[in-house]
Amino acid sequence: MKLKRKWQEHKKQKTEYHLGALKARLARYKNELENPKISHTKADGWEVAKSGDARIALLGFPSVGKSTLLSKITSTESKAAEHEFTTIDCIAGKLDYNGSIIQILDLPGIISGASSNLGRGRQVISISRTADLILLVLDPRRKKDKDVLEKELFNMGIRLNKKKPEISINITQSGGICINKLCPLTKTTEEGIIAVLKGYKINHANVIIKEDVSTDDVLDVISKNVSYIKCLYCYNKTDELSYEEFLKLSENANSILISCKNNWNIDDLKEEIWEKLNLTRVYTKKKVNSQILIVL
């Protein structure tokens, strides 16, 4: 029995090592294919200077109401229509809320395959990387849209509502790969982590792992082109849902239900945005009976 158990453990370690090596190789090749010595070309109408205390990117499929929503929560008029692909450029608006200035970008609608640059998708998603919060605007009647959008963002290296894994990798000149775990690993093994590192040609390093991570988490940390961004799922056109559908959808985490047509929950959306951004108000005294508001 002991011999059998040891053999199974050895087999598992070998499997984890090979899986880690394959994942690292695929990730490296994919990065090389998608970014072949990127040329720094700029497109007209897409370079928007960051301003205010925070930036929000409105993302979603065409004709879900992003432009109408921008007009509802800011003083900016973004062209809206019933047909798709009304917005073809990046439109910037400004939300003044609780003493803070929040820049909101209305980005062109993206489609399935955006991460492969269909419909200028990579350009659109790349701009959302600069945001402090992504507002995914969804039509609740189109059930698959959320999963498709999340997949496109994931393929572009954007991790929604996820914090950066607590992994420290210090490359050294010699000594091989030394892994120090501060907790048990249930999603991967040391062999899998070593294989990933070697797949990126890292043969000597001190690795400190402070939480239970997966092989994909290690890949994300090594690749250095992954962004961890907060996300709020904004379901528009909820006035067309039944009462039961509305209640069920309202139970989803990180979600808010609105109707631009009927002005439902617009003020609640502003409050949700404020809370998600976690901006801090600091009052400092300058003179007697005088206060200055600073937003961090």
C-alpha positions in Angstrom: 0.0 0.0 0.0 2.8 2.4 0.9 4.6 1.6 -2.4 1.3 2.2 -4.3 0.7 5.5 -2.5 4.3 6.7 -3.3 3.8 5.7 -7.0 0.6 7.7 -7.2 2.2 10.8 -5.6 5.2 10.5 -8.0 2.8 10.2 -10.9 0.8 13.2 -9.7 4.0 15.3 -9.4 5.1 14.3 -12.9 1.7 15.2 -14.3 1.6 18.6 -12.5 5.1 19.3 -13.8 4.2 18.6 -17.4 0.9 20.5 -17.1 2.8 23.5 -15.7 5.4 23.3 -18.5 2.7 23.2 -21.2 0.7 26.1 -19.7 3.9 28.2 -19.5 4.8 27.4 -23.1 1.3 28.2 -24.4 1.2 31.4 -22.5 4.6 32.5 -23.8 3.8 31.6 -27.4 0.4 33.4 -27.2 2.1 36.5 -25.9 4.6 36.5 -28.7 1.9 36.0 -31.3 -0.3 38.8 -30.0 2.5 41.2 -29.3 5.1 40.8 -32.0 7.4 43.8 -31.0 4.4 46.1 -30.6 4.6 49.2 -32.8 3.5 52.3 -30.8 0.8 53.5 -33.3 -1.9 55.9 -32.1 -5.5 56.0 -33.4 -7.3 59.3 -33.8 -10.0 59.9 -31.2 -8.8 57.2 -28.8 -6.1 59.0 -26.7 -8.0 60.4 -23.7 -6.0 62.1 -21.0 -6.7 60.7 -17.6 -8.3 63.3 -15.3 -10.2 63.6 -12.0 -9.9 61.4 -9.0 -10.7 58.1 -10.7 -11.6 56.7 -14.1 -14.4 54.3 -15.1 -14.7 52.5 -18.4 -18.1 51.6 -19.8 -17.8 48.3 -21.6 -20.5 46.1 -23.3 -21.9 44.8 -26.5 -23.4 47.2 -29.0 -26.8 48.7 -28.3 -27.0 47.9 -24.6 -27.4 51.6 -23.6 -23.9 52.7 -22.7 -24.2 56.1 -24.4 -27.6 56.7 -22.9 -26.2 55.8 -19.5 -23.3 58.2 -19.9 -25.8 61.0 -20.6 -27.8 60.0 -17.5 -24.9 60.1 -15.0 -22.8 62.9 -16.5 -23.5 66.2 -18.3 -22.0 64.7 -21.5 -24.2 64.0 -24.5 -23.0 60.8 -26.2 -24.8 59.9 -29.5 -27.4 57.2 -28.9 -29.6 55.3 -31.3 -31.5 52.1 -31.6 -29.1 50.6 -34.1 -25.8 49.0 -33.2 -22.3 50.6 -33.4 -23.6 54.1 -32.7 -20.4 55.0 -30.7 -17.3 54.6 -32.8 -14.9 56.7 -30.7 -14.1 57.0 -27.0 -16.3 59.6 -25.4 -15.3 61.1 -22.1 -17.7 62.4 -19.5 -17.4 63.7 -15.9 -19.4 62.7 -12.8 -19.2 65.1 -9.9 -20.2 63.0 -6.8 -19.6 63.5 -3.1 -17.0 66.1 -3.8 -15.0 63.9 -6.2 -14.5 64.1 -9.9 -14.9 60.8 -11.7 -14.0 60.5 -15.4 -16.2 58.1 -17.3 -15.3 56.7 -20.7 -18.0 55.5 -23.1 -16.1 53.0 -25.3 -17.4 51.5 -28.6 -19.3 48.3 -28.3 -17.2 45.1 -28.4 -18.2 41.8 -29.9 -17.3 38.1 -29.5 -13.8 37.7 -30.6 -12.7 41.2 -29.5 -9.6 39.8 -27.8 -8.5 38.6 -31.3 -9.1 42.2 -32.5 -12.4 41.7 -34.2 -14.1 45.1 -34.4 -11.0 46.9 -33.1 -11.7 45.0 -29.9 -8.1 44.9 -28.6 -7.9 48.7 -28.9 -11.1 49.1 -26.9 -10.2 46.6 -24.2 -6.7 48.1 -23.9 -8.1 51.5 -23.0 -10.2 49.8 -20.2 -6.9 48.7 -18.6 -6.3 52.3 -17.5 -9.6 52.4 -15.5 -10.0 52.1 -11.8 -13.4 50.4 -12.3 -15.0 48.7 -15.3 -18.7 49.1 -15.6 -20.0 46.2 -17.7 -23.3 47.3 -19.2 -25.5 44.3 -19.9 -28.9 43.5 -21.5 -30.4 41.0 -19.0 -32.4 39.3 -21.8 -29.1 38.2 -23.5 -28.1 35.5 -21.0 -24.7 34.7 -22.5 -23.3 38.2 -22.8 -21.7 38.4 -19.4 -19.7 35.2 -19.8 -18.6 36.2 -23.3 -17.4 39.6 -22.1 -15.6 38.1 -19.1 -13.8 35.7 -21.4 -12.7 38.4 -23.8 -11.3 40.5 -21.0 -9.6 37.5 -19.5 -7.9 36.7 -22.8 -6.6 40.3 -22.8 -5.1 39.8 -19.3 -7.8 41.6 -17.3 -8.9 39.9 -14.1 -12.2 41.2 -12.7 -12.8 41.6 -9.0 -9.7 39.7 -8.2 -6.7 40.8 -6.1 -3.2 40.2 -7.2 -1.9 36.8 -5.9 0.5 37.1 -3.0 3.5 35.6 -4.7 7.0 37.1 -4.6 9.5 35.9 -7.2 13.1 37.1 -6.8 15.4 36.0 -9.7 18.9 35.0 -8.5 22.1 34.0 -10.3 22.4 30.5 -8.9 21.0 28.1 -6.4 18.1 26.7 -8.5 14.5 27.4 -7.6 13.7 27.6 -3.9 10.0 27.8 -2.9 8.9 28.9 0.5 5.2 28.2 1.2 3.4 30.1 4.1 0.3 27.9 3.6 -0.6 24.5 2.1 -1.1 24.4 -1.7 -4.3 22.6 -2.8 -4.6 24.0 -6.4 -1.1 23.2 -7.7 2.2 21.6 -6.5 5.8 22.8 -6.2 6.6 20.8 -9.3 3.9 22.6 -11.3 5.3 26.0 -10.1 8.9 25.0 -11.0 7.7 23.9 -14.5 6.0 27.2 -15.1 9.1 29.2 -14.0 11.4 27.1 -16.2 8.9 27.5 -19.1 9.7 31.2 -18.9 13.4 30.4 -18.7 13.7 31.2 -15.0 16.1 28.6 -13.6 17.2 30.3 -10.4 14.8 32.2 -8.1 13.5 32.5 -4.5 9.8 32.2 -4.5 7.6 33.2 -1.5 4.0 32.1 -1.6 1.7 33.6 1.0 -1.7 32.1 -0.1 -3.2 29.1 -1.8 -2.5 29.8 -5.5 -3.0 28.0 -8.8 -0.7 27.4 -11.7 -2.6 30.1 -13.6 -2.0 32.6 -10.7 1.8 32.0 -11.0 1.5 32.5 -14.8 -0.2 35.8 -14.3 2.5 37.1 -11.9 5.3 36.0 -14.2 3.8 37.4 -17.4 3.5 41.0 -15.9 0.9 42.0 -18.4 -2.1 41.2 -16.2 -4.3 43.9 -14.7 -6.6 43.4 -11.6 -9.5 45.7 -12.0 -12.7 46.1 -10.0 -15.9 45.5 -11.9 -19.6 46.4 -11.4 -22.2 44.6 -13.6 -24.8 47.1 -14.6 -28.0 45.5 -16.1 -29.9 48.0 -18.2 -33.4 47.6 -19.7 -34.6 45.8 -16.6 -38.1 47.4 -17.1 -38.6 44.6 -19.7 -38.1 41.8 -17.1 -40.8 40.1 -15.1 -40.9 40.6 -11.4 -39.5 37.2 -10.7 -36.6 37.7 -13.2 -35.9 41.0 -11.6 -35.7 39.6 -8.1 -33.5 36.7 -9.2 -31.1 38.9 -11.1 -30.8 41.3 -8.1 -29.2 38.5 -6.1 -26.1 38.4 -8.2 -22.9 39.8 -6.6 -21.3 43.0 -7.7 -24.5 43.8 -9.7 -27.0 46.7 -10.0 -30.2 46.8 -12.0 -31.2 50.0 -13.8 -33.4 51.3 -16.5 -32.2 54.3 -18.4 -35.5 54.5 -20.1 -37.5 54.9 -16.9 -34.6 56.4 -14.8 -34.7 53.5 -12.3 -31.8 53.3 -9.8 -29.6 55.9 -11.5 -28.8 57.5 -8.1 -28.2 54.1 -6.6 -25.8 53.4 -9.4 -23.8 56.6 -8.6 -23.6 55.5 -5.0 -22.5 52.0 -6.0 -19.7 53.5 -8.2 -18.6 55.6 -5.2 -18.4 52.7 -2.9 -16.6 50.4 -5.4 -14.0 53.0 -6.0 -13.4 53.3 -2.3 -12.4 56.9 -2.5 -11.4 58.5 0.8 -12.5 62.0 1.8 -10.0 63.9 3.9 -10.9 67.3 5.4 -8.0 69.6 6.4 -8.2 72.9 8.2 -6.8 75.9 6.5 -8.4 78.7 8.4 -10.9 79.0 11.2 -14.4 77.9 10.1 -12.9 76.8 6.7 -12.5 73.3 5.3 -10.9 72.0 2.2 -11.9 68.6 0.7 -9.2 66.3 -0.6 -10.2 63.1 -2.4 -7.6 60.3 -2.4 
